[in-house]
Amino acid sequence: MPYVSVSFPSAAAGIASACSLYIILIMTLMCLIMYSKQRKKAYLSMVTAFLFIMTYESLNIHFAFSNHPGRSFEWAADIRIISFLLLNISVYQLYRRMNKAAYAIFSAMLLLFLLPLLSDFFPSMGTGWQSIYLDVYPLGILVVGAAFIWRRIGQRGKFAAGMAVYFVYIALGMLSRYTEHHSSWMESTEVWLPLVYYTVIFLILFERIVELMQSIYRSSITDGLTNLYNRRFFTKQLNRYVDQGAKVSMIFCDIDNFKKLNDTQGHHQADLVLKQVAAIIDEEVAEVGLSGRFGGEELVALVVDKRAKVAQIAERIRARVAEETIVTISVGYSTLRKNVTGEELVQQADQAMYRSKTTGKNKVSPYRSPSSKKEIEETGT
């Protein structure tokens, strides 16, 4: 089949290909490791594309440093184009699942790539057009990338930069093949542009893996409904601060009449209210500590800033919930004392909250130790 040939003329091309091959090998290992952990199809698509690229670049290195400078490899254009198409598909899959529209578009692109095969079965179609077709075809991939992929992924800036680099690479190749312009700077630029493109793909892949790892870690330490820290992680952080001897305070909040809300207005409304209250608590302690969900309607906060006044924070939380939502909360707080464990600090704040709950609700109560309670009873003040 008379496909366009690609030449491998110089040692510079071999060096650029060696650098490209190294980057591709790193990305292949990254994808294989990620696939072993997540079984995401995007990584297999990328590995497939990388195998084509490694074949192409290995041939480039071989001919660049062999005794046959300027030798052409008939299938190089096909390998390069199919790898470019697969890379675009895999970048899309890094962010989106393949739906019917995506399958239709990418299947059509693959069929269009195979169109020159028809010349083998229908001689009447003639020959000579295949080379031009394969030069123009990558431009179609760029159009699909700009119109369909770019809008549906993250890192749009990097993706657009990669598309721009590949466009220049295609343009320079066509310029050198269809005109008499063969300047040294054009040849040098064309040699190194694939390396630049692979570097952009590496950055996209690396940043996406970091995003996914952060998301996985975040989901393991947060409550899915409220997005506050879950009980296990919150307790771990509390114990860490206690072990360090830091002066911390615990705020314990419980939504008043939450069961009644759940029964009368349904789970959806109750969940909405829970998220609203959680957002208020998180906003109030974001700069001075951390917030969490202990379970059910019990929400907590740990104030770690020594300059913060826990009583004022607790009151702001209570007041905002009463003003901005359809519920009220009972709040209790306690400050860490000597020889008190993290678990005991939680119990103290819980006891203070319970006192708010049993003495009228919608109020804030500090923790009072047994000795201070005794003094109050004896003095009556």
C-alpha positions as CSV (number, residue, x, y, z in Angstrom):
1,M,0.0,0.0,0.0
2,P,1.6,3.3,-1.1
3,Y,1.5,5.2,2.2
4,V,3.7,8.2,2.8
5,S,7.2,7.4,3.9
6,V,9.0,9.1,6.8
7,S,12.8,9.5,6.7
8,F,15.3,9.3,9.6
9,P,18.1,11.5,8.4
10,S,20.3,12.7,11.2
11,A,21.9,12.1,14.5
12,A,19.9,15.0,16.0
13,A,16.8,13.1,15.2
14,G,18.2,10.1,16.9
15,I,19.0,12.1,20.1
16,A,15.6,13.7,20.1
17,S,14.0,10.2,19.7
18,A,16.1,8.8,22.5
19,C,14.9,11.6,24.8
20,S,11.3,11.0,23.7
21,L,11.7,7.2,24.2
22,Y,12.9,7.8,27.8
23,I,9.8,10.0,28.6
24,I,7.5,7.5,27.0
25,L,9.0,4.6,29.0
26,I,8.5,6.6,32.2
27,M,4.8,7.3,31.3
28,T,4.3,3.7,30.4
29,L,5.5,2.6,33.8
30,M,3.3,5.2,35.5
31,C,0.3,4.0,33.5
32,L,1.0,0.3,34.3
33,I,1.3,1.0,38.0
34,M,-1.9,3.1,38.0
35,Y,-3.8,0.5,36.1
36,S,-2.8,-2.2,38.6
37,K,-4.3,-0.1,41.3
38,Q,-7.4,1.4,39.6
39,R,-8.1,-0.7,36.5
40,K,-8.9,2.5,34.6
41,K,-9.2,1.9,30.8
42,A,-7.5,5.2,30.1
43,Y,-4.2,3.8,31.3
44,L,-4.5,0.9,28.9
45,S,-5.3,3.2,26.0
46,M,-2.2,5.2,26.9
47,V,0.0,2.2,27.1
48,T,-1.2,1.1,23.7
49,A,-0.4,4.5,22.3
50,F,3.0,4.5,24.0
51,L,3.8,1.1,22.4
52,F,3.2,2.5,18.9
53,I,5.3,5.6,19.8
54,M,8.2,3.4,21.2
55,T,8.2,1.4,18.0
56,Y,8.4,4.5,15.9
57,E,11.0,6.2,18.0
58,S,13.1,3.0,18.2
59,L,13.1,2.8,14.4
60,N,14.1,6.5,14.3
61,I,17.1,5.8,16.6
62,H,18.1,2.7,14.6
63,F,18.1,4.5,11.3
64,A,19.6,7.7,12.7
65,F,22.7,5.9,14.0
66,S,23.0,3.1,11.3
67,N,24.9,3.1,8.1
68,H,21.8,4.0,6.1
69,P,21.2,7.7,6.7
70,G,18.1,9.0,5.0
71,R,16.5,5.6,4.7
72,S,12.7,5.6,4.8
73,F,10.3,3.5,6.8
74,E,7.0,2.9,4.9
75,W,4.8,2.4,8.0
76,A,6.2,5.2,10.1
77,A,3.5,7.7,9.2
78,D,0.8,5.1,10.1
79,I,2.4,4.4,13.5
80,R,2.8,8.0,14.3
81,I,-0.8,8.9,13.3
82,I,-2.5,6.1,15.2
83,S,-0.5,6.8,18.3
84,F,-1.6,10.5,18.1
85,L,-5.2,9.4,17.8
86,L,-4.9,6.9,20.7
87,L,-3.2,9.6,22.9
88,N,-6.2,11.9,22.4
89,I,-8.6,9.2,23.2
90,S,-6.7,8.3,26.4
91,V,-6.5,11.9,27.5
92,Y,-10.3,12.1,27.1
93,Q,-10.7,8.9,29.2
94,L,-8.5,10.3,32.0
95,Y,-11.4,12.7,32.7
96,R,-14.5,11.1,31.2
97,R,-16.1,7.7,30.6
98,M,-16.6,6.7,27.1
99,N,-20.3,7.4,26.2
100,K,-22.1,6.8,22.9
101,A,-21.1,10.1,21.4
102,A,-17.4,9.5,22.3
103,Y,-17.5,5.9,20.9
104,A,-19.2,7.2,17.7
105,I,-16.6,10.0,17.1
106,F,-13.5,8.0,17.9
107,S,-14.8,5.0,15.9
108,A,-15.4,7.3,12.9
109,M,-11.9,8.7,13.2
110,L,-10.5,5.1,13.3
111,L,-12.5,4.2,10.2
112,L,-11.3,7.3,8.4
113,F,-7.7,6.3,9.2
114,L,-8.3,3.0,7.5
115,L,-9.8,4.6,4.4
116,P,-6.5,4.3,2.3
117,L,-6.8,0.5,2.6
118,L,-9.7,0.7,0.1
119,S,-7.2,1.4,-2.6
120,D,-5.9,-2.2,-2.2
121,F,-9.4,-3.6,-2.9
122,F,-10.6,-1.0,-5.4
123,P,-7.9,-0.2,-8.0
124,S,-10.2,2.1,-9.7
125,M,-9.8,4.6,-6.9
126,G,-6.3,5.2,-8.1
127,T,-3.1,5.9,-6.2
128,G,-1.1,8.9,-5.0
129,W,-3.8,10.4,-3.0
130,Q,-3.0,8.4,0.1
131,S,0.1,10.4,1.0
132,I,-1.8,13.7,0.9
133,Y,-4.7,12.1,2.9
134,L,-2.4,10.9,5.7
135,D,-0.8,14.4,5.8
136,V,-4.3,16.0,6.2
137,Y,-5.8,13.3,8.5
138,P,-3.9,14.5,11.7
139,L,-5.5,17.9,11.2
140,G,-8.8,16.2,11.6
141,I,-7.6,14.8,14.9
142,L,-6.7,18.3,16.0
143,V,-10.2,19.5,15.1
144,V,-11.8,16.7,17.1
145,G,-9.5,17.5,20.0
146,A,-10.5,21.2,19.9
147,A,-14.2,20.7,19.3
148,F,-14.9,17.6,21.4
149,I,-12.1,16.8,23.9
150,W,-10.9,20.2,25.0
151,R,-14.3,21.2,26.5
152,R,-14.7,17.9,28.5
153,I,-11.3,17.6,30.3
154,G,-9.3,19.5,32.9
155,Q,-5.9,21.1,32.2
156,R,-7.3,22.7,29.1
157,G,-4.3,25.0,28.8
158,K,-1.8,22.2,28.6
159,F,-4.0,20.3,26.2
160,A,-4.3,23.3,23.9
161,A,-0.5,23.8,24.1
162,G,0.0,20.2,23.1
163,M,-2.4,20.6,20.2
164,A,-0.6,23.8,19.1
165,V,2.8,22.1,19.2
166,Y,1.5,19.2,17.1
167,F,-0.1,21.5,14.6
168,V,3.3,23.3,14.1
169,Y,4.9,19.9,13.7
170,I,2.4,18.9,11.0
171,A,2.7,22.2,9.2
172,L,6.5,22.1,9.1
173,G,6.4,18.5,7.8
174,M,3.9,19.4,5.0
175,L,5.9,22.6,4.2
176,S,9.1,20.6,3.7
177,R,7.4,17.9,1.6
178,Y,5.3,20.1,-0.7
179,T,7.5,23.1,-1.2
180,E,11.2,23.7,-1.7
181,H,11.7,25.3,1.7
182,H,14.2,23.1,3.5
183,S,16.0,25.5,5.9
184,S,18.0,24.1,8.7
185,W,15.9,25.8,11.4
186,M,12.8,24.1,10.1
187,E,14.4,20.7,10.1
188,S,15.8,21.2,13.6
189,T,12.5,22.4,14.9
190,E,10.6,19.5,13.3
191,V,13.0,17.1,15.0
192,W,12.5,18.4,18.5
193,L,8.8,19.2,18.4
194,P,7.7,15.6,19.2
195,L,9.8,15.7,22.4
196,V,8.0,18.9,23.4
197,Y,4.6,17.3,22.7
198,Y,5.5,14.2,24.7
199,T,6.6,16.4,27.6
200,V,3.2,18.2,27.6
201,I,1.4,14.8,27.6
202,F,3.7,13.8,30.5
203,L,2.6,16.9,32.5
204,I,-1.0,16.2,31.8
205,L,-0.7,12.6,32.9
206,F,1.3,13.4,36.0
207,E,-1.0,16.2,37.2
208,R,-4.1,14.0,36.6
209,I,-2.5,11.1,38.6
210,V,-1.8,13.6,41.4
211,E,-5.4,14.8,41.3
212,L,-6.7,11.3,41.4
213,M,-4.4,10.4,44.3
214,Q,-5.5,13.5,46.2
215,S,-9.1,12.7,45.5
216,I,-8.7,9.1,46.8
217,Y,-6.9,10.3,49.9
218,R,-9.5,13.0,50.5
219,S,-12.4,10.5,50.2
220,S,-10.7,8.2,52.7
221,I,-10.5,10.9,55.4
222,T,-13.8,12.8,54.8
223,D,-17.5,12.2,55.2
224,G,-19.1,11.7,51.9
225,L,-22.2,13.8,52.7
226,T,-20.9,16.8,54.6
227,N,-17.3,16.8,53.2
228,L,-16.0,17.3,56.8
229,Y,-13.3,15.0,58.2
230,N,-14.6,11.6,59.2
231,R,-14.5,10.5,62.8
232,R,-11.4,8.3,62.4
233,F,-9.2,11.0,60.8
234,F,-10.6,13.7,63.1
235,T,-9.7,11.6,66.2
236,K,-6.3,10.9,64.8
237,Q,-5.6,14.6,64.4
238,L,-7.0,15.4,67.9
239,N,-4.7,12.8,69.5
240,R,-1.7,14.1,67.6
241,Y,-2.3,17.6,69.0
242,V,-2.9,16.3,72.5
243,D,0.3,14.2,72.3
244,Q,2.2,17.4,71.3
245,G,0.8,19.2,74.3
246,A,-0.9,21.9,72.2
247,K,-3.6,24.0,73.7
248,V,-6.6,22.9,71.8
249,S,-10.4,23.2,72.4
250,M,-13.2,20.9,71.3
251,I,-16.6,22.1,70.1
252,F,-19.4,19.6,70.0
253,C,-22.6,20.4,68.1
254,D,-25.9,18.5,67.8
255,I,-28.8,19.5,65.6
256,D,-31.9,20.0,67.7
257,N,-35.0,17.8,66.8
258,F,-33.2,16.3,63.9
259,K,-35.1,13.0,64.0
260,K,-38.4,14.9,63.8
261,L,-37.1,16.8,60.8
262,N,-36.1,13.5,59.2
263,D,-39.5,12.0,59.8
264,T,-41.6,14.9,58.8
265,Q,-39.7,16.4,55.8
266,G,-37.8,13.3,54.6
267,H,-34.2,12.3,54.3
268,H,-33.4,14.6,51.4
269,Q,-34.3,17.7,53.3
270,A,-32.6,16.4,56.4
271,D,-29.4,15.8,54.4
272,L,-29.6,19.3,53.0
273,V,-29.9,20.8,56.4
274,L,-27.0,18.7,57.7
275,K,-24.8,19.9,54.8
276,Q,-25.8,23.5,55.5
277,V,-24.8,23.2,59.2
278,A,-21.6,21.5,58.3
279,A,-20.7,24.2,55.9
280,I,-21.2,26.9,58.6
281,I,-19.0,25.0,61.1
282,D,-16.3,24.5,58.5
283,E,-16.3,28.2,57.5
284,E,-16.1,29.4,61.1
285,V,-13.1,27.1,62.0
286,A,-11.3,27.0,58.7
287,E,-8.6,29.4,59.7
288,V,-8.2,28.3,63.3
289,G,-8.7,24.5,63.3
290,L,-10.6,21.7,61.6
291,S,-14.1,20.3,61.6
292,G,-15.5,16.8,61.4
293,R,-18.6,14.6,61.6
294,F,-18.8,12.1,64.4
295,G,-21.9,10.4,63.1
296,G,-25.6,11.2,62.6
297,E,-26.3,14.8,63.4
298,E,-23.2,15.2,65.6
299,L,-20.7,17.6,64.2
300,V,-17.5,18.7,65.9
301,A,-14.7,21.2,65.6
302,L,-11.2,21.3,66.9
303,V,-9.7,24.8,67.6
304,V,-5.9,24.7,67.5
305,D,-5.1,28.4,67.3
306,K,-4.1,29.6,70.7
307,R,-5.2,33.1,70.0
308,A,-8.8,32.0,69.0
309,K,-11.5,32.4,71.6
310,V,-13.5,29.2,71.5
311,A,-16.6,30.6,73.3
312,Q,-17.0,33.2,70.6
313,I,-16.5,30.7,67.8
314,A,-19.1,28.4,69.3
315,E,-21.6,31.2,69.7
316,R,-21.0,32.4,66.1
317,I,-21.7,28.9,64.9
318,R,-24.9,28.6,66.9
319,A,-26.1,32.1,65.9
320,R,-25.4,31.5,62.2
321,V,-27.2,28.1,62.2
322,A,-30.3,29.7,63.8
323,E,-30.3,32.6,61.4
324,E,-29.4,30.8,58.1
325,T,-31.1,27.4,58.4
326,I,-34.4,26.0,59.5
327,V,-32.9,24.3,62.6
328,T,-31.1,25.2,65.7
329,I,-28.1,23.4,67.4
330,S,-27.1,22.7,70.9
331,V,-23.4,23.4,71.4
332,G,-20.8,22.5,74.1
333,Y,-17.1,23.1,74.3
334,S,-14.1,22.3,76.4
335,T,-10.5,23.3,76.5
336,L,-7.7,20.8,77.0
337,R,-6.4,20.6,80.6
338,K,-3.4,18.9,82.1
339,N,-3.5,15.1,82.1
340,V,-6.6,15.0,79.9
341,T,-6.6,12.6,77.0
342,G,-8.1,13.3,73.6
343,E,-11.0,10.9,74.2
344,E,-11.7,12.6,77.6
345,L,-11.7,16.0,75.9
346,V,-14.4,14.8,73.4
347,Q,-16.4,13.4,76.3
348,Q,-16.2,16.8,78.1
349,A,-17.4,18.7,75.1
350,D,-20.2,16.1,74.6
351,Q,-21.3,16.6,78.2
352,A,-21.4,20.3,77.8
353,M,-23.5,19.9,74.6
354,Y,-25.8,17.6,76.5
355,R,-26.3,20.3,79.2
356,S,-27.3,22.7,76.4
357,K,-29.7,20.1,75.0
358,T,-31.4,19.5,78.3
359,T,-31.6,23.1,79.5
360,G,-33.5,24.6,76.6
361,K,-31.5,23.8,73.3
362,N,-30.2,26.4,70.9
363,K,-27.5,27.5,73.3
364,V,-23.8,27.2,74.0
365,S,-22.5,25.7,77.3
366,P,-18.9,25.4,78.5
367,Y,-17.6,22.2,80.1
368,R,-17.6,22.4,83.9
369,S,-15.5,20.0,85.9
370,P,-16.9,18.2,88.9
371,S,-15.0,20.4,91.2
372,S,-16.4,23.6,89.7
373,K,-19.9,22.1,89.8
374,K,-19.4,21.4,93.5
375,E,-18.3,25.0,94.1
376,I,-21.3,26.3,92.3
377,E,-23.7,24.2,94.4
378,E,-22.0,25.2,97.7
379,T,-21.8,28.9,96.9
380,G,-25.0,29.2,94.8
381,T,-23.3,31.3,92.2
